Amino acid sequence: MPGFYTPARKPLLKPMTQFFSDAAGGKLPSFTMLDPQYSTTSEEDPQDIQVGEEFVAKVVKALMHAPTWKNTALFLTYDEHGGYYDHVPPPRAIKPDSIAPIPVPGAPALAPGAFDRYGFRVPFVVVSPWARADYVSRVVQDHTSITAFIERKWNLPAITFRDANAHPLTDYFDFRAPAFHRPPKLAPAPGLAHGLRQCHAAGLHPPLPA
């Protein structure tokens, strides 16, 4: 991401091994953002989605076994829908500000619009001892709902009109009783071999982590 890896941000960026170490030692910071290895583990085509699923399973398992589990909330989502069909038309959205879309010199013209409509739906999962069991939200939310949650948690001001009006994800939780105070037992991961054999038999060779 151009412009993201600035000198000021560099000390805040850590390898994934640091996350697993901090989780095991109960030393996770108050807020952590995890990114997969995007060329192999983000479940983008033509990757083997098993690799991304294995990554998520390791993260969830690390958090469930961490000393800080009782105070944990993991939000898992995707940046886009992946090109798959969705029968629900994208609803209208609140504009983030009063600034019109700015064309990028040399880039293709932007599609008509004013950042006033959502895209197709993306998966969103909450993992927490306080998460409601068997719950499916019917509330319209977006990526700035995570921002709204953070702002409410730490009493921070909104950044844009969008997150100021976003639902802060509180419907996923029941803070009266932790349904998963004792972490559920997860089935052992089946491994990647079977799925990879199927990929190779179909003539597909997805990129894999080193």
Secondary structure, DSSP 8 states (H G I E B T S, - for coil): -TTTS-TTTGGG---HHHHHHHHHTT---S-------TTTSS--TTS-HHHHHHHHHHHHHHHHTSTTGGG--EEEE-SS-TT---SS---B---SSS------TTS----S--S-B--S---EEEESTTB-TT----S---HHHHHHHHHHHTT---SSHHHHHS--SGGGB-TTS-TTSS---------SHHHHHHHHHTT-------
